[in-house]
Amino acid sequence: MIIQDVINHLEDYAPLAYAEAFDNVGLLVGDKQNEVTGILVTLDTLEAVVDEAIEKNCNLIVSFHPIIFKGLKKLTGKNYVERTVLKAIKNDIAIYAIHTALDNHINGVNDIICAQLKLNNRKILIPQAQTIKKLTTYVPKNEAENLRNAIFKVGAGAIGNYNHCSFNVEGVGTFNGNENSNPTIGEKGNTHFENETQVSITFSKHLESKVIKALHKNHTYEEVAYEITTLENKNQNIGIGKIGELQTAMEETEFFTYLKQNMNVNVVRHSNLLNKSIKKVAVLGGSGSFAISAAKAMGADVFITADLKYHDFFQAENNIILADIGHYESEQYTKNGIVAHLTKKISNFAIILSNINTNPVQYF
């Protein structure tokens, strides 16, 4: 097995196409053609984690957070980022970061929090925009079914709980090939009229290259006419944050005790209690102040996230309880989810969960 094989499993799980534009995801250090000796999964890649990888004979670190976030102009070892990268390079250890690609996955970071809190009826809190595309093409009527099936086979045409979805309109297409053409139907130099079917199929944007490849492979025309457009429709299966419901409503203090136990935290910073029961819970692992308005709009009783600043708490406005459980604490179970996924996909290969606690925040 080579590193690229592991990357394929990771990107089938959380396609990088859905990572946020500001992020730095994918293979950050190393050669993807190297043979894998071991895989170490961590929340953060630090020097201590690289040391652990060396000790456990792992030459691939799969990290949630990227160690390289901003551009590196020098590698002199003057800070923890440069020292970590240098140590990885010296020891031929590759580093792959998944970060917001997993944040935006329906079964990713935020679903893992929901599972810890045993929330039901889970939905995406903020669906990601412009993740749905549409292919429109024109094919001879008797070839339409074969073309549709080939495009469905690569994953296009799935809408919610339905698949093989398309729209088809019959009409007449015309074309006239020049002297350099080699038409599969009709003759060059003569205008040809062909009974065609216009086929329209939607697909998730990470499938675009596969859809185009299937289109060209299964279309008989020398020049394939097609359009790909990006739709404004919201994809309810891709986006950041989650909202769900407790099995039974809890009083506020009871819920905070439940939250601390299930998320393994000792301290929760929160806005004013409202003397109301808690039933609907919104979550967003990591820095989530930008989602406060979304949590309120979705009718959440409490919004659990991290890195809230002083003025962020004013946004509660006695309509919701804001609960900051800490950045590391909100994402601490993410690496377990990555290990579980890779273990299912690579059953004959040891996937090692890092023992290093990378939380830089301590409490007295």
ROLO-78789 format. One record per residue (C-alpha): z, y negated, x. Coordinates in steps of 0.05 Angstrom, whole numbers, plus 5000, padded with zeros to 4 digits. Layout:
[[Z,Y,X]],
...
This chain:
[[5000,5000,5000]],
[[4982,4931,5025]],
[[5013,4864,5007]],
[[4954,4847,4962]],
[[4970,4908,4919]],
[[5039,4880,4906]],
[[5011,4811,4892]],
[[4964,4842,4840]],
[[5024,4871,4803]],
[[5061,4805,4806]],
[[5002,4765,4781]],
[[4987,4813,4725]],
[[5060,4801,4705]],
[[5061,4726,4714]],
[[4991,4696,4726]],
[[4993,4637,4773]],
[[4946,4600,4726]],
[[5007,4583,4683]],
[[5049,4554,4740]],
[[5063,4480,4734]],
[[5015,4434,4771]],
[[5071,4407,4816]],
[[5092,4476,4839]],
[[5075,4516,4902]],
[[5067,4589,4883]],
[[5034,4651,4910]],
[[5032,4678,4981]],
[[5064,4624,5024]],
[[5070,4661,5091]],
[[5036,4723,5118]],
[[4973,4765,5116]],
[[4958,4797,5048]],
[[4921,4854,5083]],
[[4983,4878,5120]],
[[5012,4945,5100]],
[[5078,4940,5063]],
[[5140,4970,5096]],
[[5189,4946,5044]],
[[5198,4894,4989]],
[[5260,4849,4984]],
[[5269,4808,4921]],
[[5310,4743,4922]],
[[5322,4679,4884]],
[[5314,4636,4947]],
[[5285,4651,5015]],
[[5334,4628,5069]],
[[5345,4648,5141]],
[[5398,4697,5119]],
[[5349,4729,5071]],
[[5297,4737,5126]],
[[5352,4769,5169]],
[[5367,4816,5111]],
[[5292,4834,5106]],
[[5290,4850,5181]],
[[5352,4893,5175]],
[[5324,4931,5115]],
[[5254,4938,5145]],
[[5222,4896,5090]],
[[5161,4857,5111]],
[[5150,4825,5043]],
[[5199,4778,5010]],
[[5186,4764,4936]],
[[5223,4699,4921]],
[[5232,4662,4856]],
[[5236,4593,4888]],
[[5184,4573,4941]],
[[5213,4558,5010]],
[[5154,4513,5023]],
[[5151,4462,4967]],
[[5126,4399,5001]],
[[5074,4398,5056]],
[[5097,4418,5126]],
[[5067,4375,5181]],
[[5106,4408,5238]],
[[5142,4473,5251]],
[[5195,4456,5302]],
[[5256,4487,5269]],
[[5290,4420,5255]],
[[5311,4439,5184]],
[[5327,4501,5143]],
[[5256,4505,5115]],
[[5222,4504,5183]],
[[5272,4552,5213]],
[[5262,4601,5155]],
[[5187,4598,5160]],
[[5187,4605,5235]],
[[5233,4666,5232]],
[[5189,4699,5179]],
[[5126,4687,5221]],
[[5158,4712,5285]],
[[5179,4776,5250]],
[[5113,4785,5212]],
[[5147,4778,5145]],
[[5106,4753,5086]],
[[5136,4708,5032]],
[[5111,4705,4961]],
[[5138,4655,4909]],
[[5130,4664,4834]],
[[5172,4606,4807]],
[[5143,4568,4747]],
[[5091,4622,4734]],
[[5150,4664,4713]],
[[5185,4605,4679]],
[[5125,4600,4632]],
[[5120,4675,4618]],
[[5143,4698,4550]],
[[5185,4754,4582]],
[[5204,4713,4643]],
[[5263,4671,4665]],
[[5283,4644,4597]],
[[5275,4709,4561]],
[[5322,4740,4612]],
[[5374,4687,4594]],
[[5363,4703,4520]],
[[5374,4777,4535]],
[[5439,4761,4571]],
[[5462,4722,4509]],
[[5434,4775,4461]],
[[5393,4725,4422]],
[[5347,4748,4366]],
[[5282,4718,4337]],
[[5262,4688,4404]],
[[5207,4636,4409]],
[[5177,4592,4464]],
[[5212,4524,4465]],
[[5154,4484,4494]],
[[5087,4519,4488]],
[[5041,4502,4547]],
[[4980,4461,4529]],
[[4908,4478,4547]],
[[4919,4551,4561]],
[[4868,4576,4510]],
[[4793,4575,4524]],
[[4733,4594,4483]],
[[4668,4627,4505]],
[[4606,4614,4464]],
[[4542,4652,4483]],
[[4477,4675,4452]],
[[4452,4746,4455]],
[[4396,4788,4423]],
[[4423,4812,4356]],
[[4419,4887,4374]],
[[4460,4875,4438]],
[[4516,4834,4408]],
[[4564,4891,4395]],
[[4559,4918,4466]],
[[4570,4848,4495]],
[[4630,4835,4450]],
[[4663,4901,4469]],
[[4653,4888,4543]],
[[4687,4820,4537]],
[[4743,4848,4494]],
[[4755,4901,4547]],
[[4777,4849,4598]],
[[4828,4820,4550]],
[[4790,4766,4512]],
[[4793,4760,4436]],
[[4869,4769,4430]],
[[4904,4723,4381]],
[[4978,4736,4369]],
[[4984,4807,4341]],
[[4909,4815,4333]],
[[4854,4834,4383]],
[[4778,4842,4382]],
[[4775,4773,4349]],
[[4708,4737,4349]],
[[4662,4695,4306]],
[[4588,4711,4300]],
[[4529,4671,4272]],
[[4458,4697,4268]],
[[4399,4652,4283]],
[[4335,4645,4323]],
[[4335,4626,4396]],
[[4274,4600,4434]],
[[4257,4597,4508]],
[[4196,4590,4552]],
[[4200,4615,4624]],
[[4164,4579,4680]],
[[4121,4612,4734]],
[[4183,4631,4775]],
[[4219,4665,4717]],
[[4226,4739,4704]],
[[4244,4745,4630]],
[[4273,4810,4604]],
[[4246,4793,4535]],
[[4180,4757,4522]],
[[4129,4733,4573]],
[[4133,4675,4621]],
[[4091,4615,4602]],
[[4097,4632,4528]],
[[4150,4605,4481]],
[[4189,4664,4455]],
[[4228,4668,4389]],
[[4285,4718,4388]],
[[4333,4738,4333]],
[[4400,4724,4366]],
[[4474,4725,4350]],
[[4518,4667,4372]],
[[4584,4699,4394]],
[[4648,4658,4401]],
[[4710,4690,4432]],
[[4775,4657,4453]],
[[4814,4680,4515]],
[[4874,4661,4557]],
[[4853,4616,4615]],
[[4875,4664,4671]],
[[4821,4712,4646]],
[[4763,4664,4657]],
[[4734,4696,4719]],
[[4738,4765,4688]],
[[4705,4740,4623]],
[[4647,4707,4661]],
[[4637,4770,4704]],
[[4635,4814,4642]],
[[4587,4766,4607]],
[[4537,4767,4664]],
[[4543,4842,4676]],
[[4529,4860,4603]],
[[4479,4806,4582]],
[[4406,4825,4591]],
[[4377,4756,4598]],
[[4356,4731,4667]],
[[4390,4664,4653]],
[[4452,4671,4609]],
[[4465,4611,4564]],
[[4539,4601,4551]],
[[4592,4548,4543]],
[[4666,4550,4560]],
[[4711,4499,4527]],
[[4786,4487,4532]],
[[4821,4485,4465]],
[[4879,4441,4444]],
[[4911,4498,4404]],
[[4981,4515,4428]],
[[4992,4585,4455]],
[[5057,4609,4426]],
[[5064,4663,4480]],
[[5060,4617,4541]],
[[5107,4560,4557]],
[[5174,4539,4583]],
[[5243,4549,4552]],
[[5263,4594,4495]],
[[5300,4588,4429]],
[[5334,4644,4391]],
[[5393,4661,4347]],
[[5460,4694,4355]],
[[5472,4755,4313]],
[[5532,4721,4283]],
[[5550,4647,4285]],
[[5608,4627,4330]],
[[5657,4570,4333]],
[[5643,4524,4392]],
[[5701,4545,4436]],
[[5687,4618,4421]],
[[5614,4608,4441]],
[[5632,4574,4507]],
[[5677,4633,4525]],
[[5619,4680,4506]],
[[5570,4638,4547]],
[[5615,4639,4610]],
[[5625,4714,4605]],
[[5553,4733,4592]],
[[5523,4685,4643]],
[[5578,4698,4695]],
[[5597,4624,4703]],
[[5665,4592,4714]],
[[5648,4521,4695]],
[[5605,4490,4640]],
[[5591,4416,4637]],
[[5576,4396,4565]],
[[5568,4338,4517]],
[[5616,4324,4460]],
[[5635,4383,4415]],
[[5614,4372,4343]],
[[5662,4416,4305]],
[[5603,4457,4280]],
[[5588,4531,4286]],
[[5536,4555,4337]],
[[5478,4598,4313]],
[[5412,4573,4342]],
[[5411,4570,4418]],
[[5358,4538,4463]],
[[5355,4556,4537]],
[[5316,4532,4598]],
[[5332,4560,4666]],
[[5335,4509,4723]],
[[5327,4434,4713]],
[[5315,4423,4639]],
[[5332,4352,4619]],
[[5259,4341,4599]],
[[5267,4392,4543]],
[[5327,4360,4507]],
[[5283,4328,4454]],
[[5246,4393,4443]],
[[5312,4431,4433]],
[[5334,4378,4383]],
[[5268,4381,4346]],
[[5273,4456,4340]],
[[5341,4450,4308]],
[[5382,4482,4364]],
[[5457,4477,4358]],
[[5465,4481,4433]],
[[5417,4473,4492]],
[[5435,4512,4556]],
[[5403,4488,4620]],
[[5421,4458,4688]],
[[5419,4395,4731]],
[[5435,4347,4675]],
[[5451,4276,4700]],
[[5504,4230,4671]],
[[5456,4193,4625]],
[[5423,4257,4602]],
[[5485,4275,4563]],
[[5478,4213,4520]],
[[5414,4243,4491]],
[[5457,4293,4452]],
[[5472,4236,4403]],
[[5520,4281,4366]],
[[5461,4323,4341]],
[[5466,4379,4392]],
[[5512,4405,4446]],
[[5482,4401,4516]],
[[5510,4454,4564]],
[[5497,4451,4639]],
[[5516,4518,4670]],
[[5487,4504,4740]],
[[5418,4515,4769]],
[[5433,4580,4807]],
[[5475,4607,4750]],
[[5420,4596,4699]],
[[5369,4635,4741]],
[[5413,4686,4776]],
[[5388,4745,4736]],
[[5315,4729,4747]],
[[5310,4771,4811]],
[[5336,4831,4772]],
[[5278,4822,4724]],
[[5228,4820,4780]],
[[5257,4883,4811]],
[[5255,4918,4744]],
[[5181,4900,4734]],
[[5160,4921,4804]],
[[5199,4985,4800]],
[[5160,5005,4738]],
[[5094,4988,4770]],
[[5110,5017,4839]],
[[5153,5077,4822]],
[[5144,5113,4889]],
[[5165,5053,4932]],
[[5235,5024,4941]],
[[5243,4953,4913]],
[[5306,4923,4943]],
[[5349,4870,4909]],
[[5375,4820,4959]],
[[5450,4819,4968]],
[[5451,4747,4993]],
[[5482,4695,4946]],
[[5437,4635,4959]],
[[5475,4587,4914]],
[[5484,4522,4954]],
[[5535,4495,4904]],
[[5608,4514,4912]],
[[5667,4499,4866]],
[[5738,4484,4887]],
